[in-house]
Amino acid sequence: MSGITVVGVILVLSGLGGVGFGLYAMFRGGRNEPEDGGGLGPIPERGIHVLAGVRMLVFGLICIAAGLYAILQLAG
């Protein structure tokens, strides 16, 4: 197994973790929080979790794509 394949596998695994955590943050994060507790200025706690979830989801998808590219194109 070449080094680039190992890097590709690590990228895919970290991307899957990022996608999972991003989905969790978007759908569950910030629930059951009091209305006046938390937040960043005018943005409520739930809104912050949704923005962070989208960011993690996009980064996870980029990691998966880069990992698959490294495994299929560079190592093959």
C-alpha positions as CSV (number, residue, x, y, z in Angstrom):
1,M,0.0,0.0,0.0
2,S,1.6,3.3,-1.1
3,G,1.7,6.4,1.0
4,I,-0.7,8.3,-1.2
5,T,-3.3,5.5,-0.7
6,V,-3.0,5.8,3.0
7,V,-3.4,9.6,2.8
8,G,-6.5,9.0,0.6
9,V,-8.0,6.6,3.1
10,I,-7.4,9.1,6.0
11,L,-9.0,11.8,4.0
12,V,-12.1,9.7,3.3
13,L,-12.4,8.7,6.9
14,S,-12.0,12.2,8.2
15,G,-14.5,13.4,5.5
16,L,-17.1,10.9,6.7
17,G,-16.6,12.1,10.2
18,G,-17.0,15.7,9.1
19,V,-20.2,14.9,7.2
20,G,-21.7,13.0,10.1
21,F,-20.8,15.7,12.7
22,G,-22.0,18.5,10.3
23,L,-25.4,16.8,9.9
24,Y,-25.7,16.3,13.6
25,A,-24.9,20.0,14.2
26,M,-27.5,21.1,11.7
27,F,-30.3,18.9,12.9
28,R,-29.7,18.5,16.6
29,G,-27.4,21.3,17.8
30,G,-28.9,24.2,19.8
31,R,-32.2,22.5,20.5
32,N,-33.7,22.7,24.0
33,E,-31.7,25.9,24.7
34,P,-33.4,28.8,26.5
35,E,-34.3,31.6,24.2
36,D,-32.1,34.1,25.9
37,G,-29.2,31.7,26.6
38,G,-26.3,31.6,24.2
39,G,-26.0,33.0,20.7
40,L,-23.8,35.6,19.1
41,G,-25.3,39.0,19.0
42,P,-28.5,38.8,16.9
43,I,-27.8,35.2,15.8
44,P,-29.5,32.6,18.1
45,E,-27.8,29.5,19.3
46,R,-29.6,27.3,16.8
47,G,-28.5,29.5,13.9
48,I,-24.9,29.2,14.9
49,H,-25.2,25.4,14.9
50,V,-26.8,25.4,11.5
51,L,-24.0,27.6,10.1
52,A,-21.3,25.5,11.7
53,G,-23.0,22.3,10.4
54,V,-23.1,23.6,6.8
55,R,-19.4,24.5,7.1
56,M,-18.5,21.0,8.4
57,L,-20.6,19.3,5.8
58,V,-18.9,21.2,2.9
59,F,-15.5,20.5,4.4
60,G,-16.3,16.8,4.8
61,L,-17.5,16.5,1.2
62,I,-14.3,18.1,0.0
63,C,-12.2,15.7,2.1
64,I,-14.1,12.7,0.7
65,A,-13.6,14.0,-2.9
66,A,-9.9,14.6,-2.4
67,G,-9.5,11.2,-0.7
68,L,-11.3,9.4,-3.5
69,Y,-9.2,11.3,-6.1
70,A,-6.0,10.3,-4.3
71,I,-7.0,6.7,-4.1
72,L,-8.4,6.3,-7.6
73,Q,-6.2,8.5,-9.7
74,L,-2.9,9.1,-8.0
75,A,-2.4,5.6,-6.5
76,G,-3.8,3.7,-9.5
